[in-house]
């Protein structure tokens, strides 16, 4: 009897509820194109999926092994990386040479910098993602030109694609040559007409027969025009993405084969390497290239003919990992570097008789610099830990690309504001302006930030990382309507139960300030886990409501989608902050940085929730959601006292400052940063003397020396500090004719 009633109820709810919902969804949700589906299915899900449940398991996060270096990786950082950094002079590279010196190129080849990710069995270094990230991070602090040059062959490029998809013959031939620098690779994806819309590229390949050396060969005739190709002007082999057609059916499949990827030696007849681009006065090699009726054999396709038409899937898979390493590493270096130099400059530079770092307006910038440096580095490490475990978290990589580069932009702007004229006047001693000019490049490449924020983070995450959405989308898109309806019915009610639980969970946590959420930790950090759990449950509920009320129209509501993506991103970044604090031994002295990040992030979360609810088209749903998840605004950001505390961490040497700026004290010889580090050390050392003289009413240490209040040795220390500060405050100048263009 009970079974019969259950079966009747199940049939009733399918007929009355889930089948109508299925029919509505088929009309409301646009079908996924092949490119969209391949992009969504690229990589895998990780901690982002836990956040989408609304009830993340913090013990699972804390159990993730911390990213570490092997002895061989550490030796490479201490040896070749340190040697390379000592060879780099960004002013000379940019303004005198327009390129890296030849000895630097040769050193990078000899030490296999271009083969870091290639296995040792093929002659590469076989480094982990974390080691790859560390190398890019450290080099980028010295030279953006060198950082990008090392970054590109080890991220999205022929090496990564060959390792994942190449035939054994392709790997055996190309990987050793890429590893030792015999071949310099680049990758051609962006077309002038397509830009970020790679699916609209006009670059084409046609399968055809052609006579080669007296024999008829089946191959591909290629025509393309690519631009913005990093390393393009010096590359010897080009990874090329194009649309392949097979009008004669020589491959035995459809005429429109789809996006494919081939390896093109740049000395192949018909290939034209264009002149160089100059991206924002950065002189890493970049430029256009073209191909006119270039004929290649079929085995030039990466993966051979079997991978024809799979190019977009291959690219998305490679990008799912590479996008989480290259630009986040550069951004982490920039954020930490800006905190390091700006804290020192604000300590040694005086105005009105006191260090500028003691002014509250400057402290607001310094506090944010310290917090952002801690957060971006924490997120980099957590992402590398996932990559080290073999994950390819596509959504997390998109989060990192967007938010790391955006926080880099904020950090660089803050650093420029504090330095003032010192950072505006260009010259060999200006250690900030090259970084300032490079920021728009990081924002633009590997998927423009506007596109990443508005379309990818939540758009891809909602389908891929959500516990049920992907199954529902596949069911709605099933060509067999009956089979799709049955599959939809089964997952639909699980989704409903999930949303109901999240509704109760979000309501309880919101009205108690997160007290009902569990924390894996006791003590000062426990509250932070509860805060994040509260917002995670709110996010899961609001995301479901937005998807349920808007359906496929949410795809066109880019501002709403972007804000939902911001919430998911902030949850991930703050998770990384807590993980870093645990991994570094729960240092009590670092708690102000953790607290600043959490207060700032929670304020951002509440702002984004407020904006989503204010703009959700279904107003009754928005009113109910607001009552459930945001009955009152509790977080308004870090307090002034906390911001001052974080700023102070940058103004004096300490173990916390060393952890924050680890491995990026980059002064060499007598360059601008070396002078700054020297002045910072000297000023700190003589501060007790200055304090004593001030208490005694002595304004000039020379007067104190004449009066015997200080020894000659103390006077020498004070003078050395004063001279060092004068060197730091000075800016470069040039002869009147130094900028005149030379005639031919």
Protein Blocks (a to p, Z undefined) as FASTA:
>chain_A
ZZmmmmmmmmmmmmmmmmmmmmmmmmmpccddfklmmmmmggcddfkmmmmnopacfklm
mmpccddddfklmmmmmmmmmmmmmmpcfklmmmmnopacfklmmmmmmnommmmmpcfk
lopnopafklmmmmmmmmmmmomklmmmmmmmmmccfklmmmmmmcfklmmmmmmmmmno
maccdddfbcfklmmmlmlpcbdcddddddeehiacdddddddddehiehklmpcbdcdd
dddddfkopnopafbnbjcdddddfkbghiacdddddehhiabdcdddddehiacdfklp
ghijmlgoilmmmmmmmmmmmmmmmmmmmmmmmmmmmmmmmmmmmmmpcgehiafklpmk
lmmmmmmmmmmmmmmmmmmmmmmmmmmnopacfklmmmmmmmmmmmmmmmmmmmmmmnmm
mlmpgcjklcklmmmmmmmmmmmggoifklmmmmmmmmmmmmmmpmklmmmmmmmmpmbl
mlmmmmmmmmmmmmmmmmmmmmmmmmmmmmnnommpccfbecjklmmmmmmmmmmmmmmm
mmmmmmmmnmmmlmmmmmlmmmmmmmmmmmmmmmmmmmmmmmnopaaklmmmmmmmmmmm
mmmmmmmmmmmmmmgmblmlmmmmmmmmmmbcfbgbjafklmmmmmmmmmpgcfklmmmm
goiacbghjafklmmmmmmmmmmmmmmmmmmmmmnopabfklmmmnopacfklmmmmmmm
mmmmmmmmpccdddfklmpccdZZ
